[in-house]
Amino acid sequence: MNMDRRRFFGGAAAGAVAAASVAKAALAALPEPVLMDKPLTAPPLAPASGRPYNPVATLNGWTLPWRMNNGVKEFHLVAEPVVRELAPGMKAQLWGYNGQSPGPTIEVVEGDRVRIFVTNKLPEHTTIHWHGQRIPNGMDGVGGITQPHIPAGRTFVYEFEARRPGTFMYHPHADEMAQMAMGMMGLWVTHPRGRHPLIAPVDRDFCFLLASYDIEPGSRTPRVNTMLDFNLFTFNSRVFPGIDSLNVRKGDRVRIRVGNLTMTNHPIHLHGHEFTVTGTDGGPTPLSARWPEVTADVAVGQMRQVEFVADEEGDWSLHCHKSHHTMNAMGHNVPTMIGVDHRGLVRKMQKLVPDYMVMGERGMADMGAMEMPLPDNTLPMMGGQGPFGPAEMGGMFTLLKVRRDQPRGDYRDPGWFKHPARTVAYEFTGSVPDATRAAQPAGDAGADLKVRKPSGHEGHH
Ligand SMILES: [Cu+2]
């Protein structure tokens, strides 16, 4: 994917024009709201004003531009219904901020005075809670408790100092169940002011939020009353193969910040490297409390910040380790058919139901390759094509692409890894001796199962 600054600003400007035409008069004194019309990873937004810092790259997201007003950093968030492309082929009607869900990342520097205008274009009231931050109680955004709700059509102002460096989140504390199920959330990064003993400079700094949705195949709007049985698991409201890869140069020091605003925990797993959890939403982790991991469980309402040196070239998977979360919507009510012989039956069924097919009698892998008739606006349960075949993944899955020749600071996708000779798993072509095990009579339901017990003697079931 090409992510040049020109296109980013082109997209932002085009969105801003649309918004300005709606609200120019009413918002004359406010910073012009900047909207994003693309679900792609915008290049890091280098600070044009205020204190310097090294910006983050929000996976399939962007950073909200600001203006300086007498030393105060002013942002304008617009809470509104949005259409988010979850992956090419599926769009969802969500609620979000400034044209996308999740909302834009807000980046400031420790000690910055920040003023955030929040315009509510939702059909109901809302608020914003600044998860994890030290702020005056009346800026905490809990509707009814610390402030009146922001009615539909009104603009409220939040103002505080960004006191603590770290990775935080923002989300409504108003009709939370519905508003968060609809996608209202965003990331907030407070960069350290100067050198910090526990926050290392990095070459690449990625961030994204975990969000889950329950969208019935063929429909576009999440069911907001779902408590646990979600069917779309996303990194920043995108599912594989719609999630951009994290592209780095070999030897880069890499930071990944992951926040979880779903209804369950997600063990985020990286292949090929070990990382260290260097921070949570509670702040930087003391050096004495860090240890190597390859999976970090990110519980509900938590942020985990991991760091590593990307010193192994290749296309390394980065995914949630709950296998149902690397799938897209559809098959969770499908019975397991592994081992059931349907020969003959399918032809009879197809006389009655032309599209009838048996799912998964040899495992579920066929699902990744089959051209299934799907309802409109529905993604295959497993999708994505790799250089060696179907990737059989969906949901919370993407790749860390480590390349020797990736230019410094260049976030563009380098394409598939070209494996050096003799470094890919290969087929054994010699003769394979028959295994000495009991023959399994196919379809003989009445047969005894022979069970080989660890002690060595055989028993019968
Ligand atoms: Cu998960």
Boltz pocket constraint, residues with backbone or C-beta under 6 A from the ligand:
constraints:
  - pocket:
      binder: B
      contacts: [[A, 233], [A, 265], [A, 266], [A, 267], [A, 320], [A, 321], [A, 322], [A, 325], [A, 396]]
      max_distance: 6.0
